[in-house]
Amino acid sequence: MLEFAMLVIMVTTLVALLVAYRRGRQGFQMAQPESGSLYVTGVSPRPDATGEQYVTITGNLTGPSVPETVVYGRFAWDVNQWPAIGDYIPVVYPQGKPDRWQIAHPGSRPPLGS
């Protein structure tokens, strides 16, 4: 009986590892992304340096399936296109999940950890 239980555990573990491996190779794909806009209510000060610098943006995200939601993020951003309070920035996010938003702006780069 013990041998059978160990065999079941080993097979289950192997199947779980195979599923995780296949998922990792396919990457993350956003299912049915929605477009929205981010109204910037807060932004870190523009540095005196040139090129790309980190910026923290806070704002209100609105879209077709979500009410106004406060979000924030940190991005590498071109200093020459620094965002300002009052800007509207286009964003995309998975349907109904505004906390997983991604910014779409020529001055931005992928968020930290990407």
C-alpha positions in Angstrom: 0.0 0.0 0.0 2.9 2.4 0.8 4.5 1.7 -2.5 1.3 2.5 -4.3 0.9 5.8 -2.4 4.5 6.8 -3.3 3.9 6.0 -6.9 0.8 8.1 -7.0 2.7 11.0 -5.4 5.6 10.7 -7.9 3.3 10.6 -10.9 1.3 13.6 -9.7 4.5 15.5 -9.1 5.8 14.7 -12.5 2.5 15.8 -14.2 2.6 19.1 -12.2 6.2 19.7 -13.3 5.4 19.1 -16.9 2.4 21.4 -16.8 4.5 24.2 -15.2 7.3 23.7 -17.7 4.9 24.0 -20.7 3.2 27.1 -19.2 6.6 28.7 -18.7 7.7 28.1 -22.3 4.5 29.7 -23.7 4.9 32.8 -21.6 2.2 35.1 -20.2 -0.4 36.3 -22.7 -3.0 38.8 -21.6 -6.5 37.3 -22.3 -8.8 39.8 -23.9 -6.9 43.0 -22.9 -8.9 46.1 -22.4 -7.8 49.6 -23.1 -8.2 52.4 -20.6 -6.6 55.6 -19.6 -4.6 56.7 -16.6 -5.2 60.2 -15.2 -1.9 61.1 -13.5 -2.4 62.5 -10.0 1.1 62.1 -8.8 4.6 61.8 -10.3 8.1 61.7 -8.8 10.2 64.8 -9.5 12.1 65.0 -12.9 15.8 64.4 -12.2 18.5 66.6 -13.6 20.2 63.6 -15.2 19.7 62.7 -18.9 18.4 59.6 -20.6 16.2 57.0 -18.8 15.5 57.5 -15.1 13.0 55.8 -12.8 9.7 57.5 -12.3 6.9 56.6 -9.9 3.4 57.4 -11.2 0.1 57.5 -9.3 -3.2 58.0 -10.9 -6.8 57.0 -11.5 -7.3 54.2 -14.1 -10.6 54.1 -15.9 -11.8 51.7 -18.5 -14.8 49.9 -19.9 -15.2 47.2 -17.2 -13.7 49.0 -14.2 -14.8 52.1 -12.2 -12.2 54.7 -11.4 -9.4 52.8 -9.6 -6.3 54.3 -7.9 -3.1 52.6 -9.2 0.6 53.3 -9.1 3.8 51.9 -10.7 7.5 52.5 -11.2 9.0 52.7 -14.6 12.1 53.5 -16.5 11.2 56.7 -18.4 12.9 59.0 -20.9 13.6 62.3 -19.0 12.7 64.3 -22.2 9.2 63.0 -22.1 8.6 63.1 -18.3 5.0 62.8 -17.3 3.2 65.5 -15.4 0.2 65.7 -13.1 -3.0 66.0 -15.3 -1.6 63.9 -18.1 -3.8 61.2 -19.6 -1.8 58.1 -20.5 -3.2 55.1 -22.4 -3.0 51.8 -20.6 -4.0 48.1 -21.1 -5.0 45.6 -18.6 -6.7 42.1 -18.4 -10.5 42.4 -18.3 -11.7 43.2 -14.8 -8.1 43.3 -13.4 -7.0 46.9 -13.3 -4.3 46.1 -10.7 -2.3 44.3 -13.5 -2.2 47.4 -15.8 0.6 48.1 -18.3 1.4 51.5 -19.6 1.6 52.3 -23.3 3.6 55.5 -23.8 6.6 56.4 -26.0 8.6 57.6 -23.0 8.1 54.5 -20.9 9.9 51.2 -20.7 8.7 48.0 -19.1 8.2 48.1 -15.3 10.8 46.9 -12.9 11.2 43.2 -12.8 10.2 42.6 -16.4 
